[in-house]
Amino acid sequence: MYELYINESPVAFLGFSKKPEETPFTVLGAPLDTTSSYRPGTRFAPLRIRVASQSLETYSLLSHIDVEKIGFHDIGDVVVVQGDARKSLSNVETVVRSLLEKNRRLFVIGGEHTISVGTFRALERVHRNRKVLYLVFDAHADLRENFMGLELCHATVARRIAEISGPENIMLVGVRALSEEEVLFMKRNEISVITSFDFEKMGIKEVMYRLMKKVSEYDVVHLSIDMDVLDPGYAPGVTTPEPLGLTPLQLLHVLSKVVDENTWLVDIVEIAPAYDPSESTVFLGAKLILELAGIIYRKITS
């Protein structure tokens, strides 16, 4: 039973947890903090985002829904083994797969980006007969074959997922930090990419059009948001900050058009709260969950 792999959180998202039958949404923490190559500390994000969420107003101007009335079933955090990414991802996959089989719509709070390998593997197996898209907003491509000798780490996430689903089922948005190896891999495999510079060059309407066109080709979407996709001026509390990023409004405007009833899993990753005394990064993480829940709920009930 997946309950064996769960630690109860002392704080629930929005301050209360509904029963599963009362809401379609489940919040799950995945505090893996093992392979960060620059700044560690993502293990503290699930708790800090939950705490921040209690100070947010819950009416969404994007979906025109009071998200407090929908609520979330917050089941706590996956048991992770710091230092053992493979065992931790096995636990993540076990819990996520069990919840997806119950038709739960998941918000998974990392933790480092490596957790997405476990969440995607679970989603792909539950929906094995459907087309699944890995849609990731990230400053980095994460397409390295290995990084510092590690095949499974925050810098190889998309490469490992490409091996699971095929590179044609990946779309990268907001990218602006690449190695030559990754550029060649993207070109060779014709991976769909929209860089942060494309937001200025093409304009946000064209960005939305391309994203909506890609998403429309799939039955199921795994939305992964690495918070370093945002410019560090807005979200300084991340493990690997990268200048020249998106604004929160750009990100939300795009997501409001792309997210729909086919979005079954959202993960928010790479927040390291200790590097942002203002707490703006954890508040942005909480705000994204709240707004996305409203948008998804509007789509599945309309």
Contacts in CASP RR format, 6 or more apart in sequence:
PFRMAT RR
TARGET T0000
AUTHOR 0000-0000-0000
METHOD contacts of the structure
MODEL  1
MYELYINESPVAFLGFSKKPEETPFTVLGAPLDTTSSYRPGTRFAPLRIR
VASQSLETYSLLSHIDVEKIGFHDIGDVVVVQGDARKSLSNVETVVRSLL
EKNRRLFVIGGEHTISVGTFRALERVHRNRKVLYLVFDAHADLRENFMGL
ELCHATVARRIAEISGPENIMLVGVRALSEEEVLFMKRNEISVITSFDFE
KMGIKEVMYRLMKKVSEYDVVHLSIDMDVLDPGYAPGVTTPEPLGLTPLQ
LLHVLSKVVDENTWLVDIVEIAPAYDPSESTVFLGAKLILELAGIIYRKI
TS
1 98 0 8 1.000
2 94 0 8 1.000
2 95 0 8 1.000
2 98 0 8 1.000
2 99 0 8 1.000
5 78 0 8 1.000
5 79 0 8 1.000
5 91 0 8 1.000
5 94 0 8 1.000
5 95 0 8 1.000
6 75 0 8 1.000
6 76 0 8 1.000
6 77 0 8 1.000
6 78 0 8 1.000
6 79 0 8 1.000
6 95 0 8 1.000
7 76 0 8 1.000
7 77 0 8 1.000
7 78 0 8 1.000
7 79 0 8 1.000
8 76 0 8 1.000
9 29 0 8 1.000
9 46 0 8 1.000
9 47 0 8 1.000
9 50 0 8 1.000
9 74 0 8 1.000
9 76 0 8 1.000
9 77 0 8 1.000
10 47 0 8 1.000
11 47 0 8 1.000
11 50 0 8 1.000
11 51 0 8 1.000
11 54 0 8 1.000
12 27 0 8 1.000
12 50 0 8 1.000
12 72 0 8 1.000
12 74 0 8 1.000
13 27 0 8 1.000
13 49 0 8 1.000
13 50 0 8 1.000
13 53 0 8 1.000
13 72 0 8 1.000
13 74 0 8 1.000
13 107 0 8 1.000
13 286 0 8 1.000
13 289 0 8 1.000
14 53 0 8 1.000
14 54 0 8 1.000
14 56 0 8 1.000
14 58 0 8 1.000
14 67 0 8 1.000
14 68 0 8 1.000
14 71 0 8 1.000
14 72 0 8 1.000
14 290 0 8 1.000
15 50 0 8 1.000
15 53 0 8 1.000
15 54 0 8 1.000
16 71 0 8 1.000
17 72 0 8 1.000
17 73 0 8 1.000
17 74 0 8 1.000
17 75 0 8 1.000
18 71 0 8 1.000
18 72 0 8 1.000
18 73 0 8 1.000
19 73 0 8 1.000
20 26 0 8 1.000
20 73 0 8 1.000
20 102 0 8 1.000
20 104 0 8 1.000
22 71 0 8 1.000
22 73 0 8 1.000
23 70 0 8 1.000
23 71 0 8 1.000
23 72 0 8 1.000
23 73 0 8 1.000
24 70 0 8 1.000
24 103 0 8 1.000
24 104 0 8 1.000
24 105 0 8 1.000
24 297 0 8 1.000
24 300 0 8 1.000
25 70 0 8 1.000
25 71 0 8 1.000
25 72 0 8 1.000
25 73 0 8 1.000
25 104 0 8 1.000
25 105 0 8 1.000
25 106 0 8 1.000
25 107 0 8 1.000
25 293 0 8 1.000
25 296 0 8 1.000
25 297 0 8 1.000
26 72 0 8 1.000
26 73 0 8 1.000
26 74 0 8 1.000
26 75 0 8 1.000
26 99 0 8 1.000
26 104 0 8 1.000
26 105 0 8 1.000
26 106 0 8 1.000
26 107 0 8 1.000
27 50 0 8 1.000
27 72 0 8 1.000
27 73 0 8 1.000
27 74 0 8 1.000
27 75 0 8 1.000
27 76 0 8 1.000
27 106 0 8 1.000
27 107 0 8 1.000
27 109 0 8 1.000
27 289 0 8 1.000
28 74 0 8 1.000
28 75 0 8 1.000
28 76 0 8 1.000
28 77 0 8 1.000
28 78 0 8 1.000
28 95 0 8 1.000
28 96 0 8 1.000
28 99 0 8 1.000
28 106 0 8 1.000
28 107 0 8 1.000
28 108 0 8 1.000
28 109 0 8 1.000
29 46 0 8 1.000
29 76 0 8 1.000
29 77 0 8 1.000
29 78 0 8 1.000
29 108 0 8 1.000
29 109 0 8 1.000
29 110 0 8 1.000
29 111 0 8 1.000
30 46 0 8 1.000
30 77 0 8 1.000
30 78 0 8 1.000
30 80 0 8 1.000
30 92 0 8 1.000
30 108 0 8 1.000
30 109 0 8 1.000
30 110 0 8 1.000
30 111 0 8 1.000
30 115 0 8 1.000
30 119 0 8 1.000
30 267 0 8 1.000
31 42 0 8 1.000
31 43 0 8 1.000
31 44 0 8 1.000
31 45 0 8 1.000
31 46 0 8 1.000
31 77 0 8 1.000
31 78 0 8 1.000
31 80 0 8 1.000
31 110 0 8 1.000
31 111 0 8 1.000
32 42 0 8 1.000
32 43 0 8 1.000
32 80 0 8 1.000
32 82 0 8 1.000
32 85 0 8 1.000
32 88 0 8 1.000
32 89 0 8 1.000
32 92 0 8 1.000
32 110 0 8 1.000
32 111 0 8 1.000
32 112 0 8 1.000
32 114 0 8 1.000
32 115 0 8 1.000
33 40 0 8 1.000
33 41 0 8 1.000
33 42 0 8 1.000
33 43 0 8 1.000
33 80 0 8 1.000
33 82 0 8 1.000
33 111 0 8 1.000
33 112 0 8 1.000
34 80 0 8 1.000
34 82 0 8 1.000
34 83 0 8 1.000
34 84 0 8 1.000
34 85 0 8 1.000
34 88 0 8 1.000
34 112 0 8 1.000
34 114 0 8 1.000
35 85 0 8 1.000
35 112 0 8 1.000
35 114 0 8 1.000
35 150 0 8 1.000
35 152 0 8 1.000
35 153 0 8 1.000
35 154 0 8 1.000
35 155 0 8 1.000
36 42 0 8 1.000
36 112 0 8 1.000
36 154 0 8 1.000
36 239 0 8 1.000
36 240 0 8 1.000
36 272 0 8 1.000
37 147 0 8 1.000
37 148 0 8 1.000
37 153 0 8 1.000
37 154 0 8 1.000
37 155 0 8 1.000
37 240 0 8 1.000
38 239 0 8 1.000
38 240 0 8 1.000
39 238 0 8 1.000
39 239 0 8 1.000
39 240 0 8 1.000
39 272 0 8 1.000
39 275 0 8 1.000
40 239 0 8 1.000
40 272 0 8 1.000
41 239 0 8 1.000
41 272 0 8 1.000
41 273 0 8 1.000
41 274 0 8 1.000
42 110 0 8 1.000
42 111 0 8 1.000
42 112 0 8 1.000
42 239 0 8 1.000
42 269 0 8 1.000
42 270 0 8 1.000
42 271 0 8 1.000
42 272 0 8 1.000
43 80 0 8 1.000
43 82 0 8 1.000
43 111 0 8 1.000
44 272 0 8 1.000
44 273 0 8 1.000
44 274 0 8 1.000
45 109 0 8 1.000
45 110 0 8 1.000
45 111 0 8 1.000
45 268 0 8 1.000
45 271 0 8 1.000
45 272 0 8 1.000
45 273 0 8 1.000
45 282 0 8 1.000
46 76 0 8 1.000
46 77 0 8 1.000
46 109 0 8 1.000
46 110 0 8 1.000
46 111 0 8 1.000
48 271 0 8 1.000
48 273 0 8 1.000
48 279 0 8 1.000
48 282 0 8 1.000
49 109 0 8 1.000
49 268 0 8 1.000
49 271 0 8 1.000
49 282 0 8 1.000
49 285 0 8 1.000
49 286 0 8 1.000
49 289 0 8 1.000
50 74 0 8 1.000
50 109 0 8 1.000
50 286 0 8 1.000
51 282 0 8 1.000
52 279 0 8 1.000
52 282 0 8 1.000
52 283 0 8 1.000
52 285 0 8 1.000
52 286 0 8 1.000
53 286 0 8 1.000
53 289 0 8 1.000
53 290 0 8 1.000
55 283 0 8 1.000
56 283 0 8 1.000
56 286 0 8 1.000
56 287 0 8 1.000
56 290 0 8 1.000
58 66 0 8 1.000
58 67 0 8 1.000
58 68 0 8 1.000
58 290 0 8 1.000
59 65 0 8 1.000
59 66 0 8 1.000
59 67 0 8 1.000
60 66 0 8 1.000
60 67 0 8 1.000
60 290 0 8 1.000
60 291 0 8 1.000
60 294 0 8 1.000
60 295 0 8 1.000
62 252 0 8 1.000
62 256 0 8 1.000
62 291 0 8 1.000
62 294 0 8 1.000
62 295 0 8 1.000
63 291 0 8 1.000
63 294 0 8 1.000
63 295 0 8 1.000
63 297 0 8 1.000
63 298 0 8 1.000
64 298 0 8 1.000
65 294 0 8 1.000
65 297 0 8 1.000
65 298 0 8 1.000
67 290 0 8 1.000
67 293 0 8 1.000
67 294 0 8 1.000
67 297 0 8 1.000
70 293 0 8 1.000
70 294 0 8 1.000
70 297 0 8 1.000
71 293 0 8 1.000
72 107 0 8 1.000
72 293 0 8 1.000
73 104 0 8 1.000
75 99 0 8 1.000
78 88 0 8 1.000
78 91 0 8 1.000
78 92 0 8 1.000
78 95 0 8 1.000
79 91 0 8 1.000
80 88 0 8 1.000
80 91 0 8 1.000
80 92 0 8 1.000
81 87 0 8 1.000
81 88 0 8 1.000
81 91 0 8 1.000
82 88 0 8 1.000
85 114 0 8 1.000
85 152 0 8 1.000
85 153 0 8 1.000
86 152 0 8 1.000
88 115 0 8 1.000
89 114 0 8 1.000
89 115 0 8 1.000
89 117 0 8 1.000
89 118 0 8 1.000
89 121 0 8 1.000
89 152 0 8 1.000
92 108 0 8 1.000
92 115 0 8 1.000
92 118 0 8 1.000
92 119 0 8 1.000
92 122 0 8 1.000
93 118 0 8 1.000
93 119 0 8 1.000
93 121 0 8 1.000
93 122 0 8 1.000
94 122 0 8 1.000
96 106 0 8 1.000
96 108 0 8 1.000
96 118 0 8 1.000
96 119 0 8 1.000
96 122 0 8 1.000
96 123 0 8 1.000
96 265 0 8 1.000
97 122 0 8 1.000
97 125 0 8 1.000
97 126 0 8 1.000
99 106 0 8 1.000
100 106 0 8 1.000
100 122 0 8 1.000
100 123 0 8 1.000
100 126 0 8 1.000
100 127 0 8 1.000
100 264 0 8 1.000
100 265 0 8 1.000
101 126 0 8 1.000
105 263 0 8 1.000
105 264 0 8 1.000
105 265 0 8 1.000
105 296 0 8 1.000
106 119 0 8 1.000
106 264 0 8 1.000
106 265 0 8 1.000
106 266 0 8 1.000
107 266 0 8 1.000
107 267 0 8 1.000
107 268 0 8 1.000
107 289 0 8 1.000
107 292 0 8 1.000
107 293 0 8 1.000
108 115 0 8 1.000
108 119 0 8 1.000
108 265 0 8 1.000
108 266 0 8 1.000
108 267 0 8 1.000
108 268 0 8 1.000
109 267 0 8 1.000
109 268 0 8 1.000
109 289 0 8 1.000
110 267 0 8 1.000
110 268 0 8 1.000
110 269 0 8 1.000
110 270 0 8 1.000
110 271 0 8 1.000
111 269 0 8 1.000
111 270 0 8 1.000
111 271 0 8 1.000
112 154 0 8 1.000
112 239 0 8 1.000
112 269 0 8 1.000
112 270 0 8 1.000
113 138 0 8 1.000
113 142 0 8 1.000
113 154 0 8 1.000
113 157 0 8 1.000
113 224 0 8 1.000
113 226 0 8 1.000
113 269 0 8 1.000
113 270 0 8 1.000
114 152 0 8 1.000
114 153 0 8 1.000
114 154 0 8 1.000
114 157 0 8 1.000
115 267 0 8 1.000
115 269 0 8 1.000
116 134 0 8 1.000
116 136 0 8 1.000
116 157 0 8 1.000
116 161 0 8 1.000
116 222 0 8 1.000
116 224 0 8 1.000
116 267 0 8 1.000
116 269 0 8 1.000
117 152 0 8 1.000
117 157 0 8 1.000
117 160 0 8 1.000
117 161 0 8 1.000
117 164 0 8 1.000
119 222 0 8 1.000
119 224 0 8 1.000
119 265 0 8 1.000
119 267 0 8 1.000
120 132 0 8 1.000
120 134 0 8 1.000
120 161 0 8 1.000
120 164 0 8 1.000
120 165 0 8 1.000
120 222 0 8 1.000
120 224 0 8 1.000
121 164 0 8 1.000
123 132 0 8 1.000
123 220 0 8 1.000
123 222 0 8 1.000
123 264 0 8 1.000
123 265 0 8 1.000
124 132 0 8 1.000
124 164 0 8 1.000
124 165 0 8 1.000
127 219 0 8 1.000
127 220 0 8 1.000
127 264 0 8 1.000
130 219 0 8 1.000
130 220 0 8 1.000
131 169 0 8 1.000
131 217 0 8 1.000
131 218 0 8 1.000
131 219 0 8 1.000
131 220 0 8 1.000
132 165 0 8 1.000
132 169 0 8 1.000
132 218 0 8 1.000
132 219 0 8 1.000
132 220 0 8 1.000
132 221 0 8 1.000
132 222 0 8 1.000
133 169 0 8 1.000
133 170 0 8 1.000
133 171 0 8 1.000
133 214 0 8 1.000
133 215 0 8 1.000
133 217 0 8 1.000
133 218 0 8 1.000
133 220 0 8 1.000
133 221 0 8 1.000
133 222 0 8 1.000
134 158 0 8 1.000
134 161 0 8 1.000
134 165 0 8 1.000
134 169 0 8 1.000
134 170 0 8 1.000
134 171 0 8 1.000
134 222 0 8 1.000
134 224 0 8 1.000
135 171 0 8 1.000
135 173 0 8 1.000
135 211 0 8 1.000
135 214 0 8 1.000
135 215 0 8 1.000
135 221 0 8 1.000
135 222 0 8 1.000
135 223 0 8 1.000
135 224 0 8 1.000
135 258 0 8 1.000
136 142 0 8 1.000
136 158 0 8 1.000
136 170 0 8 1.000
136 171 0 8 1.000
136 172 0 8 1.000
136 173 0 8 1.000
136 223 0 8 1.000
136 224 0 8 1.000
136 225 0 8 1.000
136 226 0 8 1.000
137 173 0 8 1.000
137 174 0 8 1.000
137 223 0 8 1.000
137 224 0 8 1.000
137 225 0 8 1.000
137 226 0 8 1.000
137 229 0 8 1.000
137 246 0 8 1.000
137 251 0 8 1.000
138 158 0 8 1.000
138 172 0 8 1.000
138 173 0 8 1.000
138 174 0 8 1.000
138 175 0 8 1.000
138 224 0 8 1.000
138 225 0 8 1.000
138 226 0 8 1.000
138 228 0 8 1.000
138 229 0 8 1.000
139 174 0 8 1.000
139 175 0 8 1.000
139 176 0 8 1.000
139 177 0 8 1.000
139 196 0 8 1.000
139 226 0 8 1.000
139 228 0 8 1.000
139 229 0 8 1.000
139 240 0 8 1.000
139 242 0 8 1.000
139 245 0 8 1.000
140 155 0 8 1.000
140 175 0 8 1.000
140 177 0 8 1.000
140 178 0 8 1.000
140 226 0 8 1.000
140 228 0 8 1.000
140 240 0 8 1.000
140 242 0 8 1.000
141 158 0 8 1.000
141 172 0 8 1.000
141 175 0 8 1.000
141 177 0 8 1.000
141 178 0 8 1.000
141 179 0 8 1.000
141 182 0 8 1.000
141 186 0 8 1.000
141 193 0 8 1.000
142 154 0 8 1.000
142 155 0 8 1.000
142 156 0 8 1.000
142 157 0 8 1.000
142 158 0 8 1.000
142 159 0 8 1.000
142 226 0 8 1.000
143 156 0 8 1.000
143 158 0 8 1.000
143 159 0 8 1.000
143 162 0 8 1.000
143 181 0 8 1.000
143 182 0 8 1.000
143 185 0 8 1.000
143 186 0 8 1.000
143 191 0 8 1.000
144 155 0 8 1.000
144 156 0 8 1.000
144 159 0 8 1.000
144 179 0 8 1.000
144 181 0 8 1.000
144 182 0 8 1.000
145 151 0 8 1.000
145 156 0 8 1.000
145 159 0 8 1.000
145 181 0 8 1.000
146 153 0 8 1.000
146 156 0 8 1.000
147 153 0 8 1.000
147 154 0 8 1.000
147 155 0 8 1.000
147 156 0 8 1.000
150 156 0 8 1.000
151 160 0 8 1.000
152 160 0 8 1.000
154 239 0 8 1.000
154 240 0 8 1.000
154 270 0 8 1.000
158 170 0 8 1.000
158 172 0 8 1.000
159 185 0 8 1.000
161 170 0 8 1.000
162 170 0 8 1.000
162 189 0 8 1.000
162 191 0 8 1.000
167 185 0 8 1.000
167 189 0 8 1.000
167 190 0 8 1.000
167 191 0 8 1.000
168 189 0 8 1.000
168 190 0 8 1.000
168 191 0 8 1.000
169 218 0 8 1.000
170 191 0 8 1.000
170 192 0 8 1.000
171 191 0 8 1.000
171 192 0 8 1.000
171 193 0 8 1.000
171 194 0 8 1.000
171 211 0 8 1.000
171 214 0 8 1.000
172 186 0 8 1.000
172 191 0 8 1.000
172 192 0 8 1.000
172 193 0 8 1.000
172 194 0 8 1.000
173 193 0 8 1.000
173 194 0 8 1.000
173 207 0 8 1.000
173 211 0 8 1.000
173 229 0 8 1.000
173 254 0 8 1.000
174 194 0 8 1.000
174 195 0 8 1.000
174 196 0 8 1.000
174 198 0 8 1.000
174 199 0 8 1.000
174 229 0 8 1.000
174 245 0 8 1.000
174 246 0 8 1.000
175 193 0 8 1.000
175 194 0 8 1.000
175 195 0 8 1.000
175 196 0 8 1.000
176 195 0 8 1.000
176 196 0 8 1.000
176 197 0 8 1.000
176 242 0 8 1.000
176 244 0 8 1.000
176 245 0 8 1.000
177 242 0 8 1.000
185 191 0 8 1.000
186 193 0 8 1.000
192 210 0 8 1.000
192 214 0 8 1.000
194 202 0 8 1.000
194 207 0 8 1.000
194 210 0 8 1.000
194 211 0 8 1.000
196 229 0 8 1.000
196 244 0 8 1.000
196 245 0 8 1.000
196 246 0 8 1.000
197 244 0 8 1.000
198 207 0 8 1.000
199 207 0 8 1.000
199 246 0 8 1.000
199 250 0 8 1.000
202 210 0 8 1.000
204 250 0 8 1.000
204 253 0 8 1.000
204 254 0 8 1.000
207 254 0 8 1.000
208 253 0 8 1.000
208 254 0 8 1.000
208 257 0 8 1.000
208 258 0 8 1.000
211 254 0 8 1.000
211 257 0 8 1.000
211 258 0 8 1.000
212 257 0 8 1.000
212 258 0 8 1.000
215 221 0 8 1.000
215 258 0 8 1.000
215 260 0 8 1.000
215 262 0 8 1.000
218 262 0 8 1.000
219 262 0 8 1.000
220 262 0 8 1.000
220 264 0 8 1.000
221 259 0 8 1.000
221 260 0 8 1.000
221 262 0 8 1.000
221 263 0 8 1.000
221 264 0 8 1.000
222 264 0 8 1.000
222 265 0 8 1.000
222 267 0 8 1.000
223 255 0 8 1.000
223 259 0 8 1.000
223 263 0 8 1.000
223 265 0 8 1.000
223 266 0 8 1.000
223 267 0 8 1.000
223 292 0 8 1.000
224 266 0 8 1.000
224 267 0 8 1.000
224 269 0 8 1.000
225 251 0 8 1.000
225 266 0 8 1.000
225 267 0 8 1.000
225 268 0 8 1.000
225 269 0 8 1.000
225 288 0 8 1.000
226 238 0 8 1.000
226 269 0 8 1.000
226 270 0 8 1.000
227 235 0 8 1.000
227 237 0 8 1.000
227 238 0 8 1.000
227 268 0 8 1.000
227 269 0 8 1.000
227 270 0 8 1.000
227 271 0 8 1.000
227 281 0 8 1.000
227 284 0 8 1.000
227 285 0 8 1.000
228 235 0 8 1.000
228 238 0 8 1.000
228 239 0 8 1.000
228 240 0 8 1.000
228 241 0 8 1.000
228 242 0 8 1.000
228 270 0 8 1.000
229 245 0 8 1.000
229 246 0 8 1.000
229 251 0 8 1.000
230 245 0 8 1.000
230 246 0 8 1.000
230 247 0 8 1.000
230 248 0 8 1.000
230 251 0 8 1.000
230 284 0 8 1.000
231 243 0 8 1.000
231 244 0 8 1.000
231 245 0 8 1.000
231 246 0 8 1.000
231 247 0 8 1.000
232 238 0 8 1.000
232 241 0 8 1.000
232 242 0 8 1.000
232 243 0 8 1.000
232 245 0 8 1.000
234 247 0 8 1.000
234 248 0 8 1.000
234 280 0 8 1.000
234 284 0 8 1.000
235 248 0 8 1.000
235 271 0 8 1.000
235 276 0 8 1.000
235 280 0 8 1.000
235 281 0 8 1.000
235 284 0 8 1.000
236 275 0 8 1.000
236 276 0 8 1.000
236 278 0 8 1.000
236 280 0 8 1.000
236 281 0 8 1.000
237 271 0 8 1.000
237 272 0 8 1.000
237 273 0 8 1.000
237 274 0 8 1.000
237 275 0 8 1.000
237 276 0 8 1.000
237 281 0 8 1.000
238 270 0 8 1.000
238 271 0 8 1.000
238 272 0 8 1.000
238 275 0 8 1.000
238 281 0 8 1.000
239 270 0 8 1.000
239 272 0 8 1.000
240 270 0 8 1.000
248 284 0 8 1.000
248 287 0 8 1.000
251 288 0 8 1.000
252 288 0 8 1.000
252 291 0 8 1.000
255 288 0 8 1.000
255 291 0 8 1.000
255 292 0 8 1.000
255 295 0 8 1.000
256 291 0 8 1.000
256 295 0 8 1.000
259 292 0 8 1.000
259 295 0 8 1.000
259 296 0 8 1.000
259 299 0 8 1.000
260 296 0 8 1.000
260 299 0 8 1.000
261 296 0 8 1.000
261 299 0 8 1.000
261 300 0 8 1.000
263 292 0 8 1.000
263 296 0 8 1.000
266 289 0 8 1.000
266 292 0 8 1.000
268 285 0 8 1.000
268 288 0 8 1.000
268 289 0 8 1.000
271 281 0 8 1.000
271 282 0 8 1.000
271 285 0 8 1.000
273 279 0 8 1.000
273 281 0 8 1.000
273 282 0 8 1.000
276 282 0 8 1.000
END
